[in-house]
């Protein structure tokens, strides 16, 4: 048996892939501890933080374990095996999960795909509203005045943005990534 861990840069796409009967011909069971809205929000916030950080490379939205199971586990109810495994993982590490249980095409590798979040959802989201117009340059960096984002013709440069007074400029739904 083996365990493989991967970093996911497109968590919603990967969830769709591992849980789709049309894309997994030997899919026996799937299990979710959080709804699609959770994963959409998680991906969006991870991408926003990654962009703000200015880090090179690819944003990691979540992680995935591929866990090989002994072939004798095929004797047990697949939904029960997957549910028990996923719930134990969630309880132990306090993370949200999506999982799928299937065989490879040759039916020689019975395994679980377990996608999990590295962040917990905040009990109360942090929402910041602009008390005045806010201006951002092409890099997404806040600048003090509108003049700093205008071109020579007085137009807002491509990639720059303005958040109007009263609009939400920052929404934080998740804690920081868990370091483990």
C-alpha positions in Angstrom: 0.0 0.0 0.0 1.0 3.6 -0.4 0.0 7.2 0.4 0.8 10.1 -1.9 0.2 13.7 -1.1 -0.4 16.4 -3.8 -0.8 20.2 -3.6 -3.9 21.3 -5.5 -4.0 24.5 -7.5 -7.5 23.9 -8.8 -9.4 22.3 -6.0 -12.9 22.7 -7.5 -11.7 21.0 -10.7 -10.1 18.2 -8.8 -13.2 17.6 -6.7 -15.2 17.4 -9.9 -12.8 14.9 -11.3 -12.6 12.5 -8.3 -16.4 12.6 -7.6 -17.8 12.3 -11.2 -19.1 8.9 -12.3 -18.7 10.1 -15.9 -15.0 10.6 -15.3 -14.2 7.7 -13.0 -15.5 4.5 -14.5 -14.9 2.5 -11.3 -16.2 5.0 -8.7 -17.9 3.3 -5.8 -18.6 6.1 -3.3 -18.1 9.8 -2.6 -18.4 11.8 0.6 -18.4 15.5 1.4 -18.0 17.2 4.8 -18.6 20.7 3.3 -20.7 22.0 0.4 -19.5 23.4 -2.9 -19.8 27.0 -1.6 -17.2 26.2 1.0 -14.7 25.0 -1.6 -15.5 28.0 -3.9 -14.9 30.5 -1.1 -11.7 28.7 0.0 -10.3 28.7 -3.5 -11.1 32.4 -4.0 -9.6 33.5 -0.6 -6.4 31.4 -1.2 -6.0 32.9 -4.7 -6.5 36.5 -3.3 -4.0 35.9 -0.5 -1.5 34.4 -3.0 -1.8 37.4 -5.3 -1.4 39.9 -2.4 1.7 38.0 -1.2 3.5 38.5 -4.5 4.9 35.0 -4.3 6.2 33.3 -7.4 4.8 30.0 -8.6 1.3 28.5 -8.2 -1.3 29.0 -5.5 -2.0 26.0 -3.3 -5.8 25.9 -2.7 -6.0 22.6 -0.9 -4.2 19.2 -0.6 -5.0 15.7 -1.6 -4.0 12.3 -0.3 -4.3 9.2 -2.5 -4.4 6.3 -0.1 -4.1 2.7 -1.4 -6.3 0.2 0.4 -5.9 -3.6 0.7 -7.8 -5.4 -1.9 -9.7 -7.3 0.8 -11.5 -4.0 1.6 -13.6 -4.5 -1.5 -15.6 -7.0 0.6 -16.9 -4.1 2.7 -19.6 -1.6 1.9 -17.7 1.1 -0.1 -19.8 4.0 1.2 -19.3 2.9 4.8 -15.5 2.5 4.4 -15.2 5.9 2.8 -17.5 7.7 5.3 -15.7 6.2 8.3 -12.3 7.0 6.9 -13.2 10.6 5.9 -15.0 11.3 9.2 -12.1 10.0 11.2 -9.6 12.2 9.2 -11.9 15.2 9.7 -12.3 14.7 13.4 -8.6 14.1 14.0 -7.3 17.1 12.0 -10.4 19.4 12.2 -10.5 20.1 8.4 -13.1 19.9 5.7 -12.9 17.0 3.2 -14.1 15.6 0.0 -13.4 12.0 -0.9 -13.9 9.4 -3.5 -13.3 5.6 -3.5 -12.6 3.8 -6.7 -10.4 1.3 -8.6 -8.1 2.2 -11.4 -9.1 1.0 -14.9 -7.4 -2.4 -14.6 -9.1 -2.9 -11.1 -5.7 -3.6 -9.5 -5.5 -0.5 -7.3 -8.4 0.1 -4.8 -7.8 3.6 -3.3 -9.3 6.7 -1.7 -8.8 10.2 -3.0 -9.1 12.5 0.0 -9.0 16.3 -0.6 -8.7 18.5 2.5 -8.6 22.1 3.4 -5.6 23.6 5.1 -7.8 26.4 6.6 -10.7 26.4 8.9 -13.7 28.7 8.3 -13.9 31.6 10.8 -17.0 31.4 13.1 -17.6 35.1 12.2 -16.3 36.5 8.9 -14.2 39.6 8.9 -15.7 42.1 6.5 -14.2 45.6 5.9 -16.1 48.4 4.2 -14.5 51.4 2.6 -15.0 54.6 4.5 -13.9 56.5 1.5 -12.9 55.7 -2.1 -9.9 53.4 -2.3 -7.5 53.1 -5.2 -5.4 50.1 -6.2 -2.5 50.0 -8.8 -1.9 47.2 -11.3 -0.2 45.0 -8.6 -3.3 45.3 -6.3 -1.4 47.6 -4.0 -3.4 50.3 -2.2 -2.4 53.8 -3.2 -3.4 57.1 -1.5 -4.8 59.1 -4.4 -6.6 58.6 -7.6 -3.8 60.5 -9.4 -1.5 57.6 -8.7 -3.6 55.3 -11.0 -4.3 57.6 -13.9 -2.5 57.6 -17.2 -1.4 60.7 -19.1 -4.9 61.3 -20.4 -6.5 61.2 -17.0 -8.0 57.7 -17.5 -7.6 54.9 -15.0 -4.8 52.6 -16.2 -5.6 49.1 -17.2 -5.3 46.7 -14.2 -5.9 49.5 -11.7 -9.2 49.6 -9.7 -11.3 51.8 -7.5 -13.4 50.6 -4.6 -16.2 53.2 -3.9 -17.1 54.4 -0.4 -19.4 51.9 1.3 -18.3 48.9 -0.8 -16.6 45.9 0.8 -12.9 45.9 0.1 -11.8 43.0 2.2 -13.6 39.8 3.2 -11.9 37.2 5.2 -13.8 33.9 5.7 -10.9 31.6 6.7 -8.2 31.3 9.3 -4.5 31.3 8.2 -3.2 28.0 6.7 -2.5 25.4 9.3 1.3 24.9 9.3 1.3 21.1 9.8 
